[in-house]
């Protein structure tokens, strides 16, 4: 697949890194020659210097025969115009654009071929907001991913000493929870992946990814770690788009406070939010945090646009007694630096955005992709088409499907029914299969399993 990435920033660079692993033909366009040189030195890609929306630059990048253009520059307007040029001049089949401005997103009629021909919109702020909300709703989770329109969730947790399943084989999971059906999709022990089998023993500090219906998630988590009390008090550091969106989503269910430096922005937030308490000040101000009883805070979310400010305020809040801290970090180098420190969960907008974009790149009928462990692993939702003669999965039981190594099927969604994967389950046409790939180099083999037969079209 020939792909042109417009924008060599953190998102564009991260995309290039992940897509080159899958042997795609990648070209990156940007005005910054130094950044392009850095990417070219690190990855096997072409680069073109110039304005991403200019027709001559797009032609130089190979737009005449590109299958996909991904516009992720820092300018919504440049991204939209680049898609317009790609559609009008080069007839590019698929165009993805990162759009952040709410004023554009609130008018869906803008994004159609007759107006602004963007096929798929990616909004990093919205994706990050939804990710954090799921973490707040599921105390103790490291990552929570929705599939099948929220019917099924894949959850990552760290197994703790004292959990009922610690030092026991996975085969006893059903004995512990006779009324709950679940499946462990992957286990990571000291950053090494372990394929879960019936005789696999879960150890303390294992990072365990399991899949279950949304209503059963808390029951499964209680088997792997001590049960954390429900979150009640949330403090958000930063009143930008993400902070405002978080407060709006969380205030109906939780007691929310938001700390914002700009007094003008505080007035704007107080007018748009209903129950959230808006505080004017610096989230790294020790006295302010103590005055707001930070020791009684269940979750402290640092979501400003300054990585250093997020890290410092999070570490301060944790040291003063906040039960859990979630920190937004744009620089991947910082994620490595703080891993295992006082910060409980680091959220990367680039990784969150990556999954949304990969959904539209995957071959076969893939409707959802989540990137995990900084792009090393992947969870996908794919639809089975055809019949037992034309499909490699339809009509077969799960133990008969020739899955690549380190790939597991976690669940099947059939209409409104969720079927946790067991060897004797037979795949039917239009089933949604949820798979976990520890080794992303196997993605092409998985895609081939779900490519629809020609008769489907």
C-alpha positions as a Markdown table, in Angstrom:
| # | Residue | x | y | z |
|---|---|---|---|---|
| 1 | Unk | 0.0 | 0.0 | 0.0 |
| 2 | Unk | 1.4 | 3.4 | -1.0 |
| 3 | Unk | 0.7 | 5.9 | 1.8 |
| 4 | Unk | 1.6 | 9.6 | 2.0 |
| 5 | Unk | 1.8 | 11.1 | 5.5 |
| 6 | Unk | 1.5 | 14.9 | 5.6 |
| 7 | Unk | 3.2 | 16.3 | 8.7 |
| 8 | Unk | 6.4 | 15.0 | 10.4 |
| 9 | Unk | 5.5 | 15.9 | 14.0 |
| 10 | Unk | 5.0 | 13.4 | 16.8 |
| 11 | Unk | 1.9 | 11.8 | 15.2 |
| 12 | Unk | 3.3 | 11.7 | 11.7 |
| 13 | Unk | 6.7 | 10.4 | 12.9 |
| 14 | Unk | 4.9 | 7.7 | 15.1 |
| 15 | Unk | 2.8 | 6.7 | 12.1 |
| 16 | Unk | 5.8 | 6.4 | 9.9 |
| 17 | Unk | 7.6 | 4.2 | 12.5 |
| 18 | Unk | 4.7 | 1.9 | 12.9 |
| 19 | Unk | 3.8 | 1.6 | 9.2 |
| 20 | Unk | 7.3 | 0.9 | 8.0 |
| 21 | Unk | 7.3 | -2.2 | 10.3 |
| 22 | Unk | 4.6 | -3.5 | 8.0 |
| 23 | Unk | 6.6 | -3.0 | 4.8 |
| 24 | Unk | 4.3 | -0.2 | 3.4 |
| 25 | Unk | 5.5 | 2.3 | 0.8 |
| 26 | Unk | 5.7 | 5.4 | 3.0 |
| 27 | Unk | 6.4 | 9.1 | 2.0 |
| 28 | Unk | 6.4 | 11.9 | 4.6 |
| 29 | Unk | 5.9 | 15.5 | 3.6 |
| 30 | Unk | 6.8 | 18.5 | 5.9 |
| 31 | Unk | 8.4 | 21.9 | 5.8 |
| 32 | Unk | 11.0 | 21.1 | 8.4 |
| 33 | Unk | 14.1 | 19.7 | 6.6 |
| 34 | Unk | 15.8 | 18.7 | 9.8 |
| 35 | Unk | 12.9 | 16.7 | 11.0 |
| 36 | Unk | 12.6 | 14.9 | 7.7 |
| 37 | Unk | 16.3 | 14.1 | 7.7 |
| 38 | Unk | 15.9 | 12.7 | 11.2 |
| 39 | Unk | 13.0 | 10.4 | 10.1 |
| 40 | Unk | 14.8 | 9.3 | 7.0 |
| 41 | Unk | 17.9 | 8.3 | 9.0 |
| 42 | Unk | 15.8 | 6.2 | 11.4 |
| 43 | Unk | 13.3 | 4.6 | 9.0 |
| 44 | Unk | 13.1 | 3.3 | 5.5 |
| 45 | Unk | 10.9 | 6.0 | 4.0 |
| 46 | Unk | 10.9 | 8.7 | 1.4 |
| 47 | Unk | 10.6 | 12.4 | 2.4 |
| 48 | Unk | 9.5 | 15.5 | 0.5 |
| 49 | Unk | 10.1 | 19.1 | 1.8 |
| 50 | Unk | 7.3 | 21.5 | 1.1 |
| 51 | Unk | 3.8 | 22.8 | 2.0 |
| 52 | Unk | 1.6 | 19.7 | 2.4 |
| 53 | Unk | -1.4 | 21.2 | 0.7 |
| 54 | Unk | 0.4 | 22.4 | -2.5 |
| 55 | Unk | -0.5 | 20.2 | -5.6 |
| 56 | Unk | 3.1 | 20.2 | -6.9 |
| 57 | Unk | 4.4 | 19.0 | -3.5 |
| 58 | Unk | 1.8 | 16.2 | -3.4 |
| 59 | Unk | 2.7 | 15.2 | -7.0 |
| 60 | Unk | 6.4 | 15.0 | -6.0 |
| 61 | Unk | 5.4 | 12.8 | -3.1 |
| 62 | Unk | 3.6 | 10.4 | -5.4 |
| 63 | Unk | 0.0 | 11.4 | -5.0 |
| 64 | Unk | -0.9 | 10.3 | -8.5 |
| 65 | Unk | -0.9 | 6.7 | -7.5 |
| 66 | Unk | -1.2 | 6.8 | -3.7 |
| 67 | Unk | -3.9 | 4.8 | -2.1 |
| 68 | Unk | -4.1 | 6.8 | 1.1 |
| 69 | Unk | -3.2 | 10.2 | 2.3 |
| 70 | Unk | -3.0 | 10.9 | 6.0 |
| 71 | Unk | -3.0 | 14.7 | 6.8 |
| 72 | Unk | -1.7 | 15.2 | 10.4 |
| 73 | Unk | 0.0 | 18.6 | 10.2 |
| 74 | Unk | -0.6 | 21.0 | 13.1 |
| 75 | Unk | -3.0 | 23.0 | 11.0 |
| 76 | Unk | -6.6 | 21.9 | 10.5 |
| 77 | Unk | -6.9 | 24.1 | 7.5 |
| 78 | Unk | -3.8 | 22.7 | 5.8 |
| 79 | Unk | -5.1 | 19.2 | 6.5 |
| 80 | Unk | -8.5 | 19.9 | 4.9 |
| 81 | Unk | -7.1 | 21.7 | 1.9 |
| 82 | Unk | -4.6 | 18.8 | 1.3 |
| 83 | Unk | -7.5 | 16.4 | 1.2 |
| 84 | Unk | -9.4 | 18.6 | -1.1 |
| 85 | Unk | -6.4 | 18.8 | -3.5 |
| 86 | Unk | -5.9 | 15.0 | -3.3 |
| 87 | Unk | -9.5 | 14.4 | -4.2 |
| 88 | Unk | -9.8 | 17.0 | -6.9 |
| 89 | Unk | -6.4 | 16.7 | -8.6 |
| 90 | Unk | -5.2 | 13.2 | -7.9 |
| 91 | Unk | -8.4 | 11.3 | -7.2 |
| 92 | Unk | -6.9 | 9.7 | -4.1 |
| 93 | Unk | -9.2 | 6.9 | -2.9 |
| 94 | Unk | -8.9 | 7.4 | 0.9 |
| 95 | Unk | -8.2 | 10.6 | 2.8 |
| 96 | Unk | -7.7 | 10.9 | 6.6 |
| 97 | Unk | -7.4 | 14.2 | 8.3 |
| 98 | Unk | -6.6 | 15.2 | 11.9 |
| 99 | Unk | -9.2 | 17.9 | 12.8 |
| 100 | Unk | -9.1 | 19.5 | 16.2 |
| 101 | Unk | -11.3 | 22.6 | 16.0 |
| 102 | Unk | -14.7 | 22.1 | 17.5 |
| 103 | Unk | -16.2 | 24.6 | 15.2 |
| 104 | Unk | -15.5 | 22.4 | 12.2 |
| 105 | Unk | -16.4 | 19.1 | 13.9 |
| 106 | Unk | -19.8 | 20.4 | 15.0 |
| 107 | Unk | -20.9 | 20.8 | 11.4 |
| 108 | Unk | -20.7 | 17.3 | 9.9 |
| 109 | Unk | -22.0 | 18.4 | 6.6 |
| 110 | Unk | -18.7 | 20.1 | 5.8 |
| 111 | Unk | -16.9 | 16.8 | 5.4 |
| 112 | Unk | -18.4 | 15.3 | 2.2 |
| 113 | Unk | -17.1 | 15.0 | -1.4 |
| 114 | Unk | -19.3 | 18.0 | -2.5 |
| 115 | Unk | -17.7 | 20.2 | 0.1 |
| 116 | Unk | -14.5 | 19.2 | 2.0 |
| 117 | Unk | -13.7 | 15.6 | 0.8 |
| 118 | Unk | -12.3 | 14.1 | 4.0 |
| 119 | Unk | -13.2 | 10.4 | 4.3 |
| 120 | Unk | -12.2 | 9.9 | 8.0 |
| 121 | Unk | -11.7 | 12.4 | 10.7 |
| 122 | Unk | -9.3 | 11.9 | 13.6 |
| 123 | Unk | -9.6 | 14.1 | 16.7 |
| 124 | Unk | -6.8 | 13.3 | 19.2 |
| 125 | Unk | -8.4 | 15.3 | 22.0 |
| 126 | Unk | -11.7 | 13.4 | 21.8 |
| 127 | Unk | -9.8 | 10.0 | 21.6 |
| 128 | Unk | -7.7 | 10.9 | 24.7 |
| 129 | Unk | -10.8 | 12.1 | 26.6 |
| 130 | Unk | -12.6 | 8.9 | 26.0 |
| 131 | Unk | -9.6 | 6.8 | 27.0 |
| 132 | Unk | -9.2 | 8.7 | 30.3 |
| 133 | Unk | -13.0 | 8.5 | 31.0 |
| 134 | Unk | -12.8 | 4.7 | 30.7 |
| 135 | Unk | -9.9 | 4.5 | 33.1 |
| 136 | Unk | -11.8 | 6.7 | 35.6 |
| 137 | Unk | -14.8 | 4.4 | 35.3 |
| 138 | Unk | -12.7 | 1.3 | 35.9 |
| 139 | Unk | -10.5 | 1.8 | 38.9 |
| 140 | Unk | -7.4 | -0.3 | 38.8 |
| 141 | Unk | -7.2 | -0.7 | 35.0 |
| 142 | Unk | -4.1 | 0.3 | 33.0 |
| 143 | Unk | -5.9 | 0.4 | 29.7 |
| 144 | Unk | -9.6 | -0.1 | 28.7 |
| 145 | Unk | -10.6 | -0.7 | 25.0 |
| 146 | Unk | -14.1 | -0.8 | 23.6 |
| 147 | Unk | -15.2 | -3.2 | 20.9 |
| 148 | Unk | -18.5 | -3.9 | 19.2 |
| 149 | Unk | -19.9 | -0.5 | 20.1 |
| 150 | Unk | -19.1 | -0.9 | 23.8 |
| 151 | Unk | -20.6 | -4.4 | 24.2 |
| 152 | Unk | -17.1 | -5.9 | 24.9 |
| 153 | Unk | -14.0 | -4.5 | 26.5 |
| 154 | Unk | -10.4 | -5.6 | 26.5 |
| 155 | Unk | -8.8 | -4.5 | 29.8 |
| 156 | Unk | -5.2 | -4.5 | 30.9 |
| 157 | Unk | -4.5 | -4.7 | 34.6 |
| 158 | Unk | -1.4 | -5.4 | 36.8 |
| 159 | Unk | -1.9 | -8.5 | 38.9 |
| 160 | Unk | -1.4 | -7.8 | 42.6 |
| 161 | Unk | -0.3 | -10.0 | 45.6 |
| 162 | Unk | -3.3 | -11.3 | 47.3 |
| 163 | Unk | -5.5 | -11.6 | 44.2 |
| 164 | Unk | -7.5 | -14.9 | 44.2 |
| 165 | Unk | -5.9 | -16.0 | 40.9 |
| 166 | Unk | -2.3 | -15.2 | 41.8 |
| 167 | Unk | -0.1 | -18.3 | 41.6 |
| 168 | Unk | -2.9 | -20.3 | 40.1 |
| 169 | Unk | -3.4 | -21.8 | 36.6 |
| 170 | Unk | -5.7 | -20.0 | 34.2 |
| 171 | Unk | -7.8 | -23.2 | 33.9 |
| 172 | Unk | -9.2 | -22.4 | 37.4 |
| 173 | Unk | -10.6 | -19.0 | 36.2 |
| 174 | Unk | -14.1 | -20.6 | 35.5 |
| 175 | Unk | -14.1 | -22.2 | 38.9 |
| 176 | Unk | -13.5 | -18.9 | 40.6 |
| 177 | Unk | -16.2 | -17.2 | 38.5 |
| 178 | Unk | -18.8 | -19.8 | 37.5 |
| 179 | Unk | -21.3 | -17.1 | 36.3 |
| 180 | Unk | -18.8 | -15.0 | 34.4 |
| 181 | Unk | -17.3 | -15.9 | 31.0 |
| 182 | Unk | -13.9 | -14.3 | 30.2 |
| 183 | Unk | -10.7 | -15.1 | 28.4 |
| 184 | Unk | -7.1 | -13.9 | 29.0 |
| 185 | Unk | -5.8 | -12.6 | 25.7 |
| 186 | Unk | -2.2 | -11.9 | 26.7 |
| 187 | Unk | 0.2 | -11.8 | 29.6 |
| 188 | Unk | 3.3 | -9.6 | 29.8 |
| 189 | Unk | 5.9 | -10.5 | 32.4 |
| 190 | Unk | 8.9 | -8.2 | 32.8 |
| 191 | Unk | 8.1 | -6.9 | 29.2 |
| 192 | Unk | 8.2 | -10.4 | 27.8 |
| 193 | Unk | 5.0 | -11.7 | 26.3 |
| 194 | Unk | 3.6 | -15.1 | 27.5 |
| 195 | Unk | 1.0 | -16.9 | 25.4 |
| 196 | Unk | -1.9 | -17.7 | 27.8 |
| 197 | Unk | -2.7 | -21.4 | 28.1 |
| 198 | Unk | -4.7 | -23.5 | 30.5 |
| 199 | Unk | -1.7 | -24.3 | 32.6 |
| 200 | Unk | -0.2 | -20.8 | 32.6 |
| 201 | Unk | 0.3 | -19.5 | 36.1 |
| 202 | Unk | -0.4 | -15.8 | 36.8 |
| 203 | Unk | 2.3 | -14.2 | 38.9 |
| 204 | Unk | 2.1 | -11.0 | 40.9 |
| 205 | Unk | 3.1 | -7.9 | 38.8 |
| 206 | Unk | 2.1 | -9.6 | 35.6 |
| 207 | Unk | 0.4 | -7.3 | 33.1 |
| 208 | Unk | -2.7 | -9.2 | 32.1 |
| 209 | Unk | -5.0 | -8.4 | 29.2 |
| 210 | Unk | -8.4 | -10.0 | 29.5 |
| 211 | Unk | -11.7 | -9.7 | 27.5 |
| 212 | Unk | -15.2 | -9.9 | 28.8 |
| 213 | Unk | -18.6 | -8.2 | 28.3 |
| 214 | Unk | -18.6 | -4.7 | 29.7 |
| 215 | Unk | -20.9 | -5.6 | 32.6 |
| 216 | Unk | -18.4 | -8.3 | 33.8 |
| 217 | Unk | -15.2 | -6.3 | 33.8 |
| 218 | Unk | -15.2 | -5.4 | 37.4 |
| 219 | Unk | -15.8 | -9.0 | 38.5 |
| 220 | Unk | -12.8 | -10.2 | 36.5 |
| 221 | Unk | -10.6 | -7.4 | 37.8 |
| 222 | Unk | -11.4 | -8.4 | 41.4 |
| 223 | Unk | -9.9 | -11.9 | 40.7 |
| 224 | Unk | -6.5 | -10.4 | 39.6 |
| 225 | Unk | -6.0 | -7.6 | 42.1 |
| 226 | Unk | -7.5 | -6.2 | 45.2 |
| 227 | Unk | -10.8 | -4.4 | 44.6 |
| 228 | Unk | -10.3 | -0.6 | 44.5 |
| 229 | Unk | -13.1 | 1.6 | 45.7 |
| 230 | Unk | -15.2 | 3.5 | 43.3 |
| 231 | Unk | -13.7 | 6.9 | 42.2 |
| 232 | Unk | -15.5 | 9.9 | 43.6 |
| 233 | Unk | -13.2 | 13.0 | 43.6 |
| 234 | Unk | -11.4 | 14.0 | 40.3 |
| 235 | Unk | -9.0 | 16.8 | 40.0 |
| 236 | Unk | -8.0 | 17.9 | 36.4 |
| 237 | Unk | -4.9 | 20.0 | 35.8 |
| 238 | Unk | -5.4 | 22.1 | 32.7 |
| 239 | Unk | -8.5 | 23.7 | 31.2 |
| 240 | Unk | -7.7 | 23.3 | 27.5 |
| 241 | Unk | -9.8 | 21.2 | 25.1 |
| 242 | Unk | -9.0 | 17.9 | 26.8 |
| 243 | Unk | -9.5 | 19.3 | 30.3 |
| 244 | Unk | -12.8 | 20.8 | 29.4 |
| 245 | Unk | -14.0 | 17.7 | 27.6 |
| 246 | Unk | -13.0 | 15.5 | 30.5 |
| 247 | Unk | -14.8 | 17.7 | 33.0 |
| 248 | Unk | -18.0 | 17.8 | 30.9 |
| 249 | Unk | -18.0 | 14.0 | 30.6 |
| 250 | Unk | -17.2 | 13.3 | 34.2 |
| 251 | Unk | -19.1 | 15.9 | 36.1 |
| 252 | Unk | -22.5 | 14.1 | 36.0 |
| 253 | Unk | -21.0 | 11.1 | 37.9 |
| 254 | Unk | -18.1 | 12.5 | 39.9 |
| 255 | Unk | -17.1 | 15.5 | 42.0 |
| 256 | Unk | -14.8 | 17.3 | 39.6 |
| 257 | Unk | -12.4 | 20.2 | 40.2 |
| 258 | Unk | -10.4 | 21.8 | 37.3 |
| 259 | Unk | -7.2 | 23.9 | 37.9 |
| 260 | Unk | -6.4 | 26.4 | 35.1 |
| 261 | Unk | -3.7 | 29.1 | 35.1 |
| 262 | Unk | -5.4 | 31.6 | 32.8 |
| 263 | Unk | -8.1 | 33.6 | 34.6 |
| 264 | Unk | -9.8 | 34.4 | 31.3 |
| 265 | Unk | -10.0 | 30.7 | 30.5 |
| 266 | Unk | -11.4 | 30.0 | 34.0 |
| 267 | Unk | -14.3 | 32.4 | 33.3 |
| 268 | Unk | -15.0 | 30.6 | 30.0 |
| 269 | Unk | -14.9 | 27.2 | 31.7 |
| 270 | Unk | -17.2 | 28.3 | 34.5 |
| 271 | Unk | -19.8 | 29.4 | 31.9 |
| 272 | Unk | -19.7 | 26.2 | 29.9 |
| 273 | Unk | -19.5 | 23.6 | 32.7 |
| 274 | Unk | -22.4 | 22.8 | 35.0 |
| 275 | Unk | -21.2 | 21.1 | 38.2 |
| 276 | Unk | -17.4 | 21.4 | 37.9 |
| 277 | Unk | -15.6 | 23.7 | 40.4 |
| 278 | Unk | -13.1 | 25.8 | 38.4 |
| 279 | Unk | -10.0 | 27.0 | 40.3 |
| 280 | Unk | -7.6 | 29.7 | 39.1 |
| 281 | Unk | -4.0 | 28.7 | 39.8 |
| 282 | Unk | -1.0 | 26.5 | 39.1 |
| 283 | Unk | -1.5 | 22.8 | 39.5 |
| 284 | Unk | 2.1 | 22.5 | 40.7 |
| 285 | Unk | 1.4 | 24.9 | 43.6 |
| 286 | Unk | 1.8 | 22.8 | 46.7 |
| 287 | Unk | -0.3 | 25.1 | 48.9 |
| 288 | Unk | -3.2 | 25.1 | 46.4 |
| 289 | Unk | -3.2 | 21.3 | 46.2 |
| 290 | Unk | -3.2 | 21.1 | 50.0 |
| 291 | Unk | -6.0 | 23.6 | 50.3 |
| 292 | Unk | -8.1 | 21.5 | 47.9 |
| 293 | Unk | -7.5 | 18.4 | 50.0 |
| 294 | Unk | -5.5 | 16.6 | 47.4 |
| 295 | Unk | -5.0 | 13.7 | 49.8 |
| 296 | Unk | -8.7 | 12.9 | 49.4 |
| 297 | Unk | -8.5 | 12.9 | 45.6 |
| 298 | Unk | -9.1 | 9.6 | 43.9 |
| 299 | Unk | -7.7 | 10.5 | 40.4 |
| 300 | Unk | -5.5 | 13.5 | 39.5 |
| 301 | Unk | -5.4 | 14.0 | 35.7 |
| 302 | Unk | -2.7 | 16.3 | 34.3 |
| 303 | Unk | -3.7 | 17.2 | 30.7 |
| 304 | Unk | -2.0 | 20.6 | 29.9 |
| 305 | Unk | -0.1 | 21.0 | 26.7 |
| 306 | Unk | 3.2 | 21.1 | 28.6 |
| 307 | Unk | 4.8 | 17.7 | 29.3 |
| 308 | Unk | 7.1 | 19.0 | 32.1 |
| 309 | Unk | 4.2 | 20.7 | 33.9 |
| 310 | Unk | 2.1 | 17.6 | 33.6 |
| 311 | Unk | 4.9 | 15.4 | 35.0 |
| 312 | Unk | 5.8 | 17.7 | 37.9 |
| 313 | Unk | 2.2 | 18.4 | 39.0 |
| 314 | Unk | 1.4 | 14.7 | 38.8 |
| 315 | Unk | 4.4 | 13.7 | 40.9 |
| 316 | Unk | 3.6 | 16.4 | 43.5 |
| 317 | Unk | 0.0 | 15.3 | 43.7 |
| 318 | Unk | 1.0 | 11.7 | 44.2 |
| 319 | Unk | 3.5 | 12.6 | 46.9 |
| 320 | Unk | 0.8 | 14.6 | 48.7 |
| 321 | Unk | -1.6 | 11.7 | 48.8 |
| 322 | Unk | -3.6 | 11.5 | 45.5 |
| 323 | Unk | -4.6 | 7.9 | 45.1 |
| 324 | Unk | -3.9 | 7.7 | 41.3 |
| 325 | Unk | -2.4 | 10.0 | 38.8 |
| 326 | Unk | -2.9 | 10.0 | 35.0 |
| 327 | Unk | -0.5 | 12.1 | 33.0 |
| 328 | Unk | -0.7 | 13.3 | 29.4 |
| 329 | Unk | 2.7 | 13.1 | 27.8 |
| 330 | Unk | 3.5 | 14.0 | 24.1 |
| 331 | Unk | 7.2 | 13.2 | 24.1 |
| 332 | Unk | 7.8 | 9.5 | 23.8 |
| 333 | Unk | 11.2 | 9.8 | 25.5 |
| 334 | Unk | 9.5 | 11.0 | 28.7 |
| 335 | Unk | 7.2 | 8.0 | 28.7 |
| 336 | Unk | 10.3 | 5.7 | 29.0 |
| 337 | Unk | 11.7 | 8.0 | 31.7 |
| 338 | Unk | 8.7 | 8.0 | 34.0 |
| 339 | Unk | 7.7 | 4.4 | 33.6 |
| 340 | Unk | 7.6 | 2.7 | 37.0 |
| 341 | Unk | 7.9 | 6.0 | 38.8 |
| 342 | Unk | 5.2 | 7.8 | 40.9 |
| 343 | Unk | 3.0 | 8.2 | 37.9 |
| 344 | Unk | 0.4 | 5.5 | 37.6 |
| 345 | Unk | -0.6 | 5.8 | 33.9 |
| 346 | Unk | 1.0 | 7.8 | 31.1 |
| 347 | Unk | -1.3 | 8.7 | 28.2 |
| 348 | Unk | 0.2 | 9.2 | 24.8 |
| 349 | Unk | -2.0 | 11.1 | 22.3 |
| 350 | Unk | 0.1 | 9.7 | 19.5 |
| 351 | Unk | -0.6 | 6.1 | 20.5 |
| 352 | Unk | -4.3 | 6.9 | 21.0 |
| 353 | Unk | -4.5 | 8.5 | 17.6 |
| 354 | Unk | -2.5 | 5.7 | 15.9 |
| 355 | Unk | -5.2 | 3.0 | 16.6 |
| 356 | Unk | -7.9 | 5.2 | 15.0 |
| 357 | Unk | -5.8 | 5.7 | 11.9 |
| 358 | Unk | -4.8 | 2.1 | 11.6 |
| 359 | Unk | -8.5 | 1.1 | 11.5 |
| 360 | Unk | -8.7 | 2.6 | 8.1 |
| 361 | Unk | -5.4 | 1.2 | 6.8 |
| 362 | Unk | -5.9 | -2.5 | 7.7 |
| 363 | Unk | -6.8 | -4.8 | 4.8 |
| 364 | Unk | -9.8 | -7.1 | 5.2 |
| 365 | Unk | -13.0 | -5.8 | 6.9 |
| 366 | Unk | -11.5 | -4.3 | 10.1 |
| 367 | Unk | -13.8 | -2.0 | 12.0 |
| 368 | Unk | -11.7 | -1.2 | 15.1 |
| 369 | Unk | -8.0 | -1.1 | 16.0 |
| 370 | Unk | -6.4 | -0.4 | 19.3 |
| 371 | Unk | -2.6 | 0.1 | 19.6 |
| 372 | Unk | -1.1 | -1.3 | 22.8 |
| 373 | Unk | 2.3 | -1.1 | 24.6 |
| 374 | Unk | 3.5 | 1.8 | 22.6 |
| 375 | Unk | 2.6 | 0.2 | 19.2 |
| 376 | Unk | 4.3 | -3.2 | 19.9 |
| 377 | Unk | 1.0 | -5.0 | 20.2 |
| 378 | Unk | -2.4 | -4.5 | 18.6 |
| 379 | Unk | -6.0 | -5.5 | 19.3 |
| 380 | Unk | -8.4 | -5.6 | 16.3 |
| 381 | Unk | -12.0 | -6.2 | 15.6 |
| 382 | Unk | -12.6 | -7.9 | 12.2 |
| 383 | Unk | -15.7 | -9.1 | 10.4 |
| 384 | Unk | -15.9 | -12.6 | 8.8 |
| 385 | Unk | -17.4 | -12.7 | 5.3 |
| 386 | Unk | -18.3 | -15.4 | 2.8 |
| 387 | Unk | -19.0 | -19.0 | 3.5 |
| 388 | Unk | -17.1 | -22.2 | 4.4 |
| 389 | Unk | -15.9 | -22.5 | 0.8 |
| 390 | Unk | -14.7 | -19.0 | 0.2 |
| 391 | Unk | -13.6 | -17.9 | 3.7 |
| 392 | Unk | -10.6 | -19.0 | 5.7 |
| 393 | Unk | -12.5 | -18.6 | 9.0 |
| 394 | Unk | -16.3 | -19.0 | 8.3 |
| 395 | Unk | -17.6 | -22.5 | 9.1 |
| 396 | Unk | -14.5 | -23.4 | 11.2 |
| 397 | Unk | -14.2 | -23.9 | 14.9 |
| 398 | Unk | -11.7 | -21.6 | 16.6 |
| 399 | Unk | -9.2 | -24.4 | 17.1 |
| 400 | Unk | -9.3 | -25.1 | 13.3 |
| 401 | Unk | -8.4 | -21.5 | 12.3 |
| 402 | Unk | -4.7 | -21.2 | 11.2 |
| 403 | Unk | -3.8 | -18.2 | 13.4 |
| 404 | Unk | -0.3 | -16.8 | 13.2 |
| 405 | Unk | 2.0 | -17.4 | 16.2 |
| 406 | Unk | 1.3 | -15.1 | 19.2 |
| 407 | Unk | -2.2 | -14.3 | 18.0 |
| 408 | Unk | -5.3 | -15.1 | 20.0 |
| 409 | Unk | -9.0 | -14.7 | 19.5 |
| 410 | Unk | -10.6 | -13.3 | 22.6 |
| 411 | Unk | -14.3 | -13.1 | 21.7 |
| 412 | Unk | -17.0 | -13.2 | 19.0 |
| 413 | Unk | -19.8 | -10.7 | 18.7 |
| 414 | Unk | -22.8 | -12.1 | 16.9 |
| 415 | Unk | -25.5 | -9.5 | 16.7 |
| 416 | Unk | -26.3 | -8.5 | 20.3 |
| 417 | Unk | -24.7 | -11.7 | 21.6 |
| 418 | Unk | -21.2 | -11.8 | 23.0 |
| 419 | Unk | -19.5 | -15.2 | 22.8 |
| 420 | Unk | -16.2 | -15.5 | 24.7 |
| 421 | Unk | -13.8 | -17.5 | 22.6 |
| 422 | Unk | -13.5 | -21.3 | 23.3 |
| 423 | Unk | -12.0 | -23.9 | 20.9 |
| 424 | Unk | -15.4 | -25.4 | 19.9 |
| 425 | Unk | -17.1 | -22.1 | 18.9 |
| 426 | Unk | -17.8 | -22.1 | 15.1 |
| 427 | Unk | -17.5 | -18.8 | 13.2 |
| 428 | Unk | -20.5 | -17.7 | 11.2 |
| 429 | Unk | -20.9 | -15.1 | 8.4 |
| 430 | Unk | -20.9 | -11.5 | 9.7 |
| 431 | Unk | -19.4 | -12.5 | 13.1 |
| 432 | Unk | -17.2 | -9.8 | 14.6 |
| 433 | Unk | -14.0 | -11.5 | 15.9 |
| 434 | Unk | -11.8 | -9.6 | 18.4 |
| 435 | Unk | -8.1 | -10.6 | 18.2 |
| 436 | Unk | -5.0 | -9.8 | 20.1 |
| 437 | Unk | -1.6 | -9.6 | 18.3 |
| 438 | Unk | 1.5 | -9.6 | 20.4 |
| 439 | Unk | 3.7 | -9.6 | 17.3 |
| 440 | Unk | 2.6 | -6.9 | 14.9 |
| 441 | Unk | 4.8 | -8.4 | 12.1 |
| 442 | Unk | 2.1 | -11.0 | 11.8 |
| 443 | Unk | -0.6 | -8.5 | 10.9 |
| 444 | Unk | -0.5 | -9.3 | 7.2 |
| 445 | Unk | -1.3 | -12.9 | 7.9 |
| 446 | Unk | -4.2 | -11.9 | 10.0 |
| 447 | Unk | -5.5 | -9.5 | 7.4 |
| 448 | Unk | -5.5 | -12.3 | 4.8 |
| 449 | Unk | -7.7 | -14.4 | 7.0 |
| 450 | Unk | -10.4 | -11.7 | 6.9 |
| 451 | Unk | -10.2 | -10.5 | 3.3 |
| 452 | Unk | -13.6 | -10.8 | 1.8 |
| 453 | Unk | -14.0 | -13.1 | -1.2 |
| 454 | Unk | -14.7 | -11.5 | -4.6 |
| 455 | Unk | -18.2 | -12.8 | -4.5 |
| 456 | Unk | -18.9 | -10.6 | -1.5 |
| 457 | Unk | -18.6 | -7.5 | -3.7 |
